[in-house]
Amino acid sequence: MIIIKDNKINVGIKYLKTNLKYEIEGIKSSICQLIHNSVEARDNKLTKEDPCKIKIIIDTDSISINDNSGGIKKEIDSDGLFTIEIDNSNLNSGIGMKRAFLTLGNSMTITSNQKSNSRKFIIEPNDKNTNLIHKSYNTKYESTEPEGTKIEITNLEKVIIKEIEKVEFYNKLIRELGYIYRYLINKELLQIVVENKKNNEDLNISAIDIDGQCIDETVLTNNATCYLYKTNGNNLSGVEVFSKDLMRYNANEGKKIVKWNQLSEIGHSYKNCLVVIIDYENNTSIDNIFNGEICEEIESFIQKNSFKFRVNETSIQFSKPINEVEKLKKYYNVENNKKLGEKGYLKLLAEYDDDNDKFK
């Protein structure tokens, strides 16, 4: 007997999307959140013989994530799955999946394939398209499919569809996923395949390692290992944090927490300075990994190696009224602001050299 139960969520869709969606790199952030969920559902029980296998299927108006992570636990019902609760003390409170859904589309179907308890969960707009309703019901176990979860998000947002249609979309996504999950992929603990429905092709994700050299490493007081890289001119800088080889903070997120701008030092550039922190034992609370003491340790570690980031050049930047700049460009017959600045600099340098020669 199939029992279907509808429950109304009394918070407007527009409010949820405005306040919960990923504002930056929406597709990548959403897909990564769902991959993280699949990896974490294995409770760190990953081996080469039994890796986490994820298939991402992208179509013109849908994105789905399939895994072999065992499905949704029996004790979790429709109310528990779709409750939106933000708990800053617990990154695993379940808000991530909802954020991904609200960012990507307007309807979501979750199929949990389990031998003893296969179920389907659906969340979608009501008839007036003002609120979300959700329902769940039992389904037949598919023996030809792995025990796991399939999340399908449909009725995609227009901005997401436009992003998918870009020529470089798939290559960019593959590179980014290969970099973010590089440690798990290299250890053969995670396999990711992206299916491009439009071209009917499967794209396997390979690990993309850091393009640079590890120049030093240390162990922080919280027992996490801290690696310092000098990257090869690709302007990748900041602080990445991994827990059990799973990225928790990307370089830009870590940069904000560590107050990267305080590293400015005359004659030095940290545009290609990358710090990678890995908590191999997963002993450190991610929320507390960037406490004041740890931030100071990271800053001291970088400063100890500051001589490796010395530069012979610097940039000169300033703002002046547009009308004055345009007059000078026309008078000196230069094409752009950069060339005008270079001409002015060379003129001042020549005057400086002349004055020095007079007093020699």
SULQUITA-V628210 format. One record per residue. N is the residue number from 0. RES is the residue in one letter. OMEGA is omega in whole degrees, 0 to 359 (999 if undefined). BURIAL is I if it has 9 or more other ideal C-beta (glycine too) atoms within 8 Angstrom, else O. D_FIRST is the distance of its C-alpha to the first C-alpha in Angstrom with 1 decimal. Layout:
n = [N	N]
res = [RES	RES]
omega = [OMEGA	OMEGA]
burial = [BURIAL	BURIAL]
d_first = [D_FIRST	D_FIRST]
This chain:
n = [0	1	2	3	4	5	6	7	8	9	10	11	12	13	14	15	16	17	18	19	20	21	22	23	24	25	26	27	28	29	30	31	32	33	34	35	36	37	38	39	40	41	42	43	44	45	46	47	48	49	50	51	52	53	54	55	56	57	58	59	60	61	62	63	64	65	66	67	68	69	70	71	72	73	74	75	76	77	78	79	80	81	82	83	84	85	86	87	88	89	90	91	92	93	94	95	96	97	98	99	100	101	102	103	104	105	106	107	108	109	110	111	112	113	114	115	116	117	118	119	120	121	122	123	124	125	126	127	128	129	130	131	132	133	134	135	136	137	138	139	140	141	142	143	144	145	146	147	148	149	150	151	152	153	154	155	156	157	158	159	160	161	162	163	164	165	166	167	168	169	170	171	172	173	174	175	176	177	178	179	180	181	182	183	184	185	186	187	188	189	190	191	192	193	194	195	196	197	198	199	200	201	202	203	204	205	206	207	208	209	210	211	212	213	214	215	216	217	218	219	220	221	222	223	224	225	226	227	228	229	230	231	232	233	234	235	236	237	238	239	240	241	242	243	244	245	246	247	248	249	250	251	252	253	254	255	256	257	258	259	260	261	262	263	264	265	266	267	268	269	270	271	272	273	274	275	276	277	278	279	280	281	282	283	284	285	286	287	288	289	290	291	292	293	294	295	296	297	298	299	300	301	302	303	304	305	306	307	308	309	310	311	312	313	314	315	316	317	318	319	320	321	322	323	324	325	326	327	328	329	330	331	332	333	334	335	336	337	338	339	340	341	342	343	344	345	346	347	348	349	350	351	352	353	354	355	356	357	358	359]
res = [M	I	I	I	K	D	N	K	I	N	V	G	I	K	Y	L	K	T	N	L	K	Y	E	I	E	G	I	K	S	S	I	C	Q	L	I	H	N	S	V	E	A	R	D	N	K	L	T	K	E	D	P	C	K	I	K	I	I	I	D	T	D	S	I	S	I	N	D	N	S	G	G	I	K	K	E	I	D	S	D	G	L	F	T	I	E	I	D	N	S	N	L	N	S	G	I	G	M	K	R	A	F	L	T	L	G	N	S	M	T	I	T	S	N	Q	K	S	N	S	R	K	F	I	I	E	P	N	D	K	N	T	N	L	I	H	K	S	Y	N	T	K	Y	E	S	T	E	P	E	G	T	K	I	E	I	T	N	L	E	K	V	I	I	K	E	I	E	K	V	E	F	Y	N	K	L	I	R	E	L	G	Y	I	Y	R	Y	L	I	N	K	E	L	L	Q	I	V	V	E	N	K	K	N	N	E	D	L	N	I	S	A	I	D	I	D	G	Q	C	I	D	E	T	V	L	T	N	N	A	T	C	Y	L	Y	K	T	N	G	N	N	L	S	G	V	E	V	F	S	K	D	L	M	R	Y	N	A	N	E	G	K	K	I	V	K	W	N	Q	L	S	E	I	G	H	S	Y	K	N	C	L	V	V	I	I	D	Y	E	N	N	T	S	I	D	N	I	F	N	G	E	I	C	E	E	I	E	S	F	I	Q	K	N	S	F	K	F	R	V	N	E	T	S	I	Q	F	S	K	P	I	N	E	V	E	K	L	K	K	Y	Y	N	V	E	N	N	K	K	L	G	E	K	G	Y	L	K	L	L	A	E	Y	D	D	D	N	D	K	F	K]
omega = [180	178	179	182	177	177	182	174	191	175	185	180	182	179	181	182	180	189	186	184	176	182	184	178	188	182	182	181	182	180	179	179	180	176	177	181	181	180	182	179	178	179	178	178	180	176	176	181	181	182	172	181	184	175	179	181	182	180	184	181	178	174	179	179	178	178	178	189	170	180	184	183	184	186	180	178	183	179	181	183	187	175	180	182	180	180	185	181	184	181	182	184	175	181	185	180	180	177	179	179	182	178	189	188	187	176	180	175	179	179	179	184	181	181	187	188	179	182	175	179	181	172	186	179	174	184	182	180	181	181	177	173	178	180	179	177	180	178	180	177	179	185	180	179	178	172	184	185	173	177	179	179	185	183	187	175	182	181	178	179	179	180	180	183	180	184	186	189	187	179	179	180	181	178	183	179	178	179	184	185	187	184	179	180	179	180	179	178	182	175	180	176	175	178	176	185	183	180	179	179	176	182	180	180	174	180	175	183	179	177	183	184	174	186	178	175	179	176	181	182	177	178	173	179	184	180	178	181	166	186	188	170	180	177	174	181	178	183	175	179	179	172	184	177	179	184	178	176	173	188	181	178	179	180	181	184	183	181	185	184	179	180	183	184	182	178	180	175	181	179	178	177	181	176	178	180	181	174	187	185	181	181	187	173	181	180	185	186	180	175	186	182	181	178	179	177	181	180	179	179	178	182	177	180	186	181	180	181	176	179	179	181	175	180	178	182	175	181	177	180	184	184	178	180	181	177	181	179	180	182	183	176	176	188	188	183	182	182	176	178	179	180	178	180	181	178	179	180	179	178	179	180	179	180	180	181	182	185	179	999]
burial = [O	O	O	O	O	O	I	O	I	O	O	O	I	O	O	I	I	O	O	I	I	I	O	O	O	I	I	I	I	I	I	I	I	I	I	I	I	I	I	I	I	I	O	O	O	I	O	O	O	O	I	I	O	I	I	I	I	I	O	O	O	I	I	I	I	I	I	O	I	O	I	I	O	O	O	O	O	I	O	O	I	I	O	I	O	O	O	O	O	O	O	O	O	I	I	I	I	I	I	I	I	I	I	I	I	I	I	I	I	I	I	I	I	I	O	O	I	I	I	I	I	I	I	I	I	I	O	O	O	O	I	I	I	I	I	I	I	O	O	O	O	O	O	O	O	O	O	I	I	I	I	I	I	I	O	I	I	O	O	I	I	O	I	I	O	O	O	O	I	I	O	O	I	I	I	I	I	I	I	I	I	I	I	I	I	O	O	O	I	I	I	I	I	I	I	I	I	O	O	O	O	O	I	O	I	O	I	O	O	I	O	I	O	I	O	I	O	O	O	I	O	I	I	I	I	I	I	I	I	I	I	O	O	O	O	I	I	I	I	I	I	I	I	O	I	I	I	I	I	I	I	O	I	I	I	O	I	I	O	I	O	O	I	O	O	O	O	I	O	I	O	I	I	I	I	I	I	I	I	O	O	O	O	I	O	I	O	O	I	I	O	O	O	I	I	O	I	I	I	O	I	I	O	O	I	I	O	O	I	O	O	O	O	O	O	O	O	O	O	O	O	O	O	O	I	O	O	I	I	O	O	O	O	O	O	O	O	O	I	I	I	O	I	O	I	O	O	O	O	O	O	O	O	O	O	O	O	O	O	O]
d_first = [0.0	3.8	6.5	9.9	13.0	16.5	19.6	23.1	25.8	29.0	31.5	32.7	32.1	35.9	36.6	34.1	35.5	39.1	38.8	36.4	36.8	39.2	42.5	44.2	43.1	39.6	38.1	39.6	38.8	35.1	34.7	36.6	34.4	31.2	33.2	34.4	30.8	29.9	33.1	32.7	29.1	30.8	32.7	36.0	34.9	36.4	38.6	40.2	38.2	34.9	35.5	33.2	32.4	31.8	31.5	32.3	31.6	33.6	33.4	35.1	32.4	30.1	30.5	28.1	28.5	26.8	27.5	27.1	27.0	24.0	21.4	20.6	20.9	18.0	19.7	19.9	17.3	17.6	20.3	22.3	22.1	23.5	25.8	29.4	31.9	35.3	36.8	40.2	40.4	37.3	37.0	33.6	32.0	29.7	31.7	32.6	29.3	29.2	32.9	32.3	29.6	31.9	34.8	33.4	31.1	29.0	25.3	23.6	20.5	20.0	18.0	18.0	17.9	17.7	17.2	15.4	13.7	13.6	12.9	14.3	16.4	18.3	21.4	23.4	25.9	25.1	26.5	29.9	30.0	31.2	28.5	25.6	22.0	19.2	15.4	13.1	9.6	8.6	10.2	11.6	14.9	17.9	20.4	23.3	23.1	24.4	22.3	23.1	22.5	23.0	24.2	24.9	27.0	27.7	29.9	32.7	35.6	38.7	40.8	38.4	38.5	42.3	42.4	40.3	42.7	45.8	47.5	47.8	44.2	42.8	46.0	46.2	42.6	43.1	46.3	44.9	41.8	44.2	46.5	43.9	42.2	45.4	45.5	42.0	42.5	46.0	44.7	42.0	39.2	37.6	37.2	36.5	36.2	36.4	35.3	37.3	35.2	38.2	40.5	37.9	39.2	38.1	40.4	40.6	41.7	44.8	46.3	48.9	51.4	53.7	56.7	59.4	61.0	60.1	63.4	62.6	60.0	59.7	57.5	56.7	56.8	53.0	53.2	51.8	53.9	55.5	56.7	59.1	59.2	61.7	59.8	61.6	62.4	58.9	58.9	55.9	56.6	54.9	52.9	49.7	47.7	45.4	43.4	42.7	43.6	41.1	42.9	42.4	45.3	46.9	50.7	50.9	48.6	50.7	53.9	53.2	52.6	55.6	57.9	59.0	61.6	63.7	64.5	66.9	70.3	73.3	73.7	70.1	66.9	63.4	61.7	61.0	60.3	56.8	55.7	52.7	51.4	49.1	47.6	47.1	45.8	43.6	45.5	46.3	44.2	43.9	44.5	47.8	49.1	51.3	53.0	56.7	58.1	56.1	57.0	60.6	60.3	58.9	61.6	64.3	63.0	63.3	66.7	67.9	67.3	68.5	71.5	69.1	68.0	71.6	72.2	75.4	74.2	72.7	71.6	73.4	71.4	72.5	72.1	74.9	75.2	74.1	77.2	79.5	77.5	77.6	81.4	81.9	79.7	81.8	85.1	84.5	82.7	79.5	76.1	73.8	73.6	73.4	76.6	78.4	77.5	78.7	82.0	82.5	81.9	84.3	86.9	86.7	86.8	89.9	91.6	90.7	92.2	95.3	95.9	95.5	98.0	100.6	100.6	100.7]
